Amino acid sequence: MRPLRKPSLRWRVALVLGLGSLLVTSVLAIAVWNLTSGYLLRQREQSAVRQAQVNARLVDRSLATGSTGLGELLTGLATGPDATVLLFRPGQVLTSGRQVTATALPRALLDYGRGGVPAAQRLVVDGVPVLAVALPIDSADAAYVELAPLAQLDRTFRFLSGVLVAGTVVSGLVGVALGSWASRRALRPLTELTNAASRIAGGDLRSRLPAQTDPDLTPLATTFNATADALEQRVLRDARFAGDVSHELRSPLTTMVNAAAVLKRRRAEIPGTAGKALDLLTSEVDRVARMVVDLLEISRADQRVDDTALEPIDLASLVRNVVAARPGHAVPVVADEPAPQVLGDRRRLDRVVSNLLDNAERHAGGAVLVTVRGVDGRARLEVDDAGPGVPVEQRERIFERFNRGGRAGSRGGDFGSGLGLALVAQHVQVHGGAVRAEDRPGGGARFVVEIPEADR
């Protein structure tokens, strides 16, 4: 079972603020409900009791005088369709208004009324909420019961409760939204720090944090920018050192390469062990010469001394030109029509294609297909080979400098300097793209370069 993912700090802050707002609003809503509902209910009970007392006195007077219009009086006292008036006399129950049986009323309430004790109780009689008021009629040993409907008050309570619940929920949601907004603003410097650190890790050593006006954030921005400055200067010093060393090596290496070329032409005159030593010497001289050229290229890229203006480039035409200029068998090139356009540096892209083809030739017997197409707004270059493929654990490391995969430490043979794919990754990154290795359908490796397409 996978562990639950912990929510981000921003969402934790938002949820805490939302729960706090919900809790405070709930307490206020409960207080408002208790105060309002209690007040309205007391007012309705007092009004119903006073009205019942007035009506009971009228009935008492009518019974005391022996009036014959008692039925008409009870009918007049039952106001409204849900109101009920009951008069309990010895051996007789008179009812007016909404018909309710005496058995539907609590016996204790009737006993209070018959016993001469006024009483009031909220009930639900035949599905209608009412306030039952029982009052004694002293002159006739009777009990007067009036059922005042509470339907209107009940609707008021439902409306009030709905408003309070909705207000509580909305308050919680607003609290979450405000918490998200406030936490996003509060964490914006941290987001900027993360983005700047990611850009530096990606090779953009010029990335810095903007100046901060908050006294709590100023030391953080100052320290980060100072660290980035020191890192950039260190990398530039290392790049200059590598460039200076490579530049100083070019002259003696050129002499050695020329001398090796002369010896190669006279190889037939040098037999035995000396000839084998000569082959090994010339091979290593060529490899060191290529390494020096690659080091110069990397040092220039690190120092950004060769930044040039970018131009629109037809990627398919560039690939075809590079393939056509290479010796040996021609590699088939398949491209979309129209071919994708990129905004880039032609020299760098030439080097990207050449290095990928060189890598296939040295480690996989040569490229078998080069594909150029557009995919979701990105120009995609694929170089396929029929070699053994690249193990999954090596697919990221092969783009590191001086990494030659399983060939590391080998001598003899032309296995390259370990800088070719590092240069590919560096040049592609300058163009805002990415490079990766994956499996080719049918076997072998596929190196994929993706660069944003230029606006046409």
KOLVO-274812 format. One line per field, with one value per residue (C-alpha): x, y, z. Coordinates in steps of 0.02 Angstrom, whole numbers, plus 50000, padded with zeros to 5 digits. Layout:
N
c1 X_...
c2 Y_...
c3 Z_...
END
This chain:
456
c1 50000_50072_50090_49976_50058_50081_49996_50105_50140_50029_49880_49912_49907_49749_49663_49710_49642_49486_49455_49485_49361_49237_49256_49234_49085_49006_49019_48942_48806_48761_48754_48645_48532_48509_48477_48362_48263_48244_48184_48059_47993_47971_47881_47765_47731_47694_47578_47489_47471_47402_47278_47226_47201_47088_46989_46976_46902_46772_46724_46720_46604_46491_46479_46449_46304_46230_46239_46168_46297_46444_46465_46469_46594_46712_46698_46748_46896_46972_47066_47154_47137_47263_47202_47101_46997_46941_46831_46834_46677_46621_46563_46580_46717_46678_46794_46808_46928_47039_46967_47082_47037_47067_47176_47302_47345_47462_47365_47477_47434_47247_47271_47356_47211_47077_47173_47169_47351_47391_47512_47590_47680_47746_47676_47657_47475_47425_47583_47560_47675_47571_47584_47455_47397_47285_47194_47066_46885_46846_46660_46615_46746_46810_46976_47005_47138_47195_47314_47407_47491_47681_47697_47749_47876_47940_47966_48059_48172_48208_48250_48362_48452_48479_48552_48667_48727_48757_48847_48957_49003_49037_49143_49247_49272_49316_49440_49522_49529_49603_49726_49781_49801_49893_50008_50048_50099_50195_50285_50321_50502_50527_50457_50575_50719_50671_50657_50823_50909_50832_50895_51070_51065_51013_51167_51104_51235_51174_51009_50984_50849_50769_50806_50694_50619_50563_50695_50666_50698_50841_50977_50913_50918_51088_51165_51093_51152_51325_51335_51277_51408_51545_51487_51483_51657_51722_51647_51713_51887_51883_51820_51956_52085_52025_52021_52195_52266_52179_52239_52418_52408_52348_52519_52618_52472_52464_52649_52622_52472_52572_52718_52602_52528_52704_52740_52574_52625_52785_52699_52750_52933_52913_52882_52854_52833_52886_52746_52616_52681_52666_52484_52444_52536_52448_52278_52305_52372_52214_52104_52195_52182_51993_51982_52073_51954_51805_51877_51897_51716_51654_51758_51690_51514_51544_51614_51479_51610_51537_51355_51286_51122_50999_50925_50780_50845_50763_50812_50785_50900_51033_51028_51037_51189_51280_51241_51294_51462_51510_51616_51555_51382_51238_51117_50933_50847_50657_50576_50402_50337_50345_50499_50501_50591_50694_50773_50953_51140_51186_51361_51298_51161_51286_51392_51241_51200_51383_51415_51260_51313_51492_51426_51323_51471_51592_51477_51338_51406_51335_51165_51027_50897_50882_50707_50655_50475_50368_50279_50168_50260_50434_50556_50606_50769_50790_50951_50926_51062_51064_51187_51161_51062_51094_51058_50926_51046_51166_51041_51071_51254_51310_51277_51401_51576_51708_51579_51601_51482_51548_51701_51772_51953_51973_52127_52142_52004_51918_51800_51800_51844_51685_51642_51538_51369_51407_51427_51262_51172_51253_51212_51034_51009_51066_50921_50795_50780_50818_50905_50878_50915_50781_50752_50725_50578_50656_50816_50956_50960_50870_50939_50802_50830_50682_50695_50552_50492_50511_50358_50323
c2 50000_50168_50297_50448_50599_50741_50902_51050_51189_51309_51192_51155_51342_51360_51215_51277_51450_51374_51262_51409_51514_51369_51345_51530_51547_51388_51456_51620_51530_51421_51574_51669_51517_51495_51678_51706_51545_51562_51741_51703_51550_51644_51784_51660_51565_51726_51785_51616_51605_51783_51750_51585_51673_51805_51670_51565_51713_51736_51552_51563_51713_51626_51471_51575_51671_51514_51588_51480_51542_51438_51345_51506_51578_51429_51440_51623_51587_51461_51582_51508_51340_51251_51322_51211_51250_51112_51130_50985_50977_50834_50701_50815_50879_51025_51053_51198_51233_51093_50933_50848_50701_50715_50559_50651_50766_50715_50654_50749_50913_50878_50828_50995_51089_50989_51006_51194_51217_51318_51225_51246_51121_51113_50965_50893_50846_50756_50819_51002_51084_51174_51255_51177_51292_51214_51331_51290_51356_51381_51421_51256_51131_51126_51142_51253_51193_51297_51232_51380_51330_51351_51313_51491_51493_51323_51389_51538_51421_51315_51470_51538_51371_51358_51533_51499_51331_51406_51553_51436_51332_51487_51559_51399_51403_51587_51548_51414_51533_51674_51552_51492_51671_51728_51576_51596_51776_51731_51587_51684_51720_51535_51494_51620_51543_51368_51426_51517_51365_51253_51368_51367_51178_51173_51273_51453_51523_51701_51670_51779_51824_51995_52128_52112_52255_52146_52155_51970_51917_52034_51928_51771_51853_51932_51769_51669_51794_51801_51612_51609_51742_51640_51482_51570_51641_51470_51386_51524_51507_51320_51344_51473_51356_51212_51327_51394_51220_51156_51307_51281_51098_51133_51182_51031_50918_50987_50948_50774_50743_50797_50690_50543_50568_50559_50400_50325_50347_50250_50118_49980_50019_49991_49807_49706_49778_49952_49955_49904_50038_50164_50114_50134_50301_50376_50316_50398_50558_50571_50540_50670_50795_50769_50784_50951_51016_50958_51037_51203_51189_51154_51292_51418_51361_51373_51548_51597_51686_51628_51678_51728_51792_51650_51628_51528_51359_51222_51074_50944_51037_51056_50869_50821_50935_50858_50681_50718_50790_50633_50499_50322_50256_50379_50372_50385_50544_50552_50721_50795_50908_51050_51023_51101_51267_51309_51469_51422_51430_51336_51291_51216_51117_51052_50990_50908_50806_50763_50705_50594_50514_50493_50412_50288_50249_50218_50120_50045_50013_50173_50257_50167_50308_50493_50565_50748_50791_50912_50853_50967_51127_51050_50997_50817_50741_50552_50456_50267_50136_49946_49924_49840_49988_50090_50010_50103_50144_50226_50333_50490_50463_50449_50636_50677_50735_50600_50463_50326_50201_50023_50083_50184_50139_50048_50068_50034_50063_50226_50246_50435_50558_50546_50728_50709_50676_50804_50934_50876_50900_51071_51136_51071_51152_51320_51304_51272_51088_50917_50758_50580_50400_50268_50099_50088_49980_49822_49837_49962_50137_50295_50465_50597_50785_50902_51091_51218_51260_51438_51545_51545
c3 50000_49948_50089_50081_50004_50127_50068_50026_50149_50051_50062_50246_50282_50178_50265_50438_50399_50322_50475_50591_50495_50495_50683_50725_50608_50679_50856_50803_50704_50855_50966_50841_50822_51009_51042_50894_50904_51093_51078_50938_51029_51192_51103_51017_51178_51275_51137_51129_51319_51332_51192_51272_51441_51361_51270_51429_51523_51385_51396_51588_51579_51453_51563_51719_51640_51561_51386_51246_51118_51184_51018_50918_51043_51026_50836_50843_50956_50834_50720_50569_50482_50595_50761_50879_51034_51153_51306_51426_51536_51645_51523_51371_51253_51137_50989_50868_50723_50657_50725_50849_50959_51145_51140_51031_51177_51319_51469_51589_51502_51521_51703_51738_51658_51749_51911_51901_51853_51694_51577_51404_51295_51117_51020_50846_50825_50666_50580_50629_50757_50889_51059_51175_51317_51452_51571_51708_51700_51884_51865_51780_51839_51659_51565_51414_51290_51142_51008_50928_50763_50752_50566_50523_50663_50608_50429_50502_50600_50445_50344_50483_50503_50315_50308_50456_50386_50213_50291_50392_50238_50133_50273_50276_50087_50090_50230_50122_49973_50078_50157_49985_49923_50080_50084_49900_49929_50086_50000_49839_49893_49928_49755_49676_49773_49713_49532_49539_49616_49481_49343_49418_49434_49250_49200_49204_49321_49292_49380_49534_49659_49638_49769_49922_50021_50166_50303_50343_50163_50119_50206_50117_49945_49978_50038_49893_49763_49841_49837_49655_49611_49694_49605_49437_49461_49512_49359_49245_49321_49294_49116_49081_49153_49044_48894_48927_48951_48794_48695_48753_48704_48529_48459_48521_48478_48302_48284_48353_48238_48086_48140_48168_47995_47920_48017_47961_47780_47816_47922_47801_47836_48024_48058_48218_48391_48337_48209_48337_48455_48314_48283_48467_48475_48323_48387_48556_48476_48371_48523_48628_48485_48476_48665_48662_48528_48632_48789_48698_48640_48816_48894_48768_48807_48994_48976_48850_48748_48584_48607_48438_48373_48339_48166_48093_48035_47933_48041_47904_47782_47916_47955_47770_47745_47894_47837_47657_47714_47811_47730_47714_47676_47673_47819_47767_47827_47847_47879_47892_47757_47792_47898_48073_48094_48248_48310_48344_48317_48158_48219_48381_48294_48165_48309_48392_48237_48202_48380_48382_48218_48282_48440_48338_48227_48371_48487_48380_48206_48135_48123_48025_48018_48058_48079_48090_48133_48231_48388_48494_48451_48468_48332_48363_48298_48315_48278_48274_48279_48276_48418_48587_48657_48813_48983_49083_49224_49099_49003_49105_49147_48966_48946_49085_49040_49020_49038_48909_48985_48983_48882_49026_49057_48890_48784_48600_48474_48441_48588_48590_48727_48830_48789_48631_48713_48850_48712_48634_48800_48826_48652_48660_48830_48758_48634_48774_48728_48799_48743_48801_48754_48737_48658_48470_48415_48346_48448_48466_48538_48490_48538_48542_48536_48561_48531_48532_48358_48294_48258_48073
END
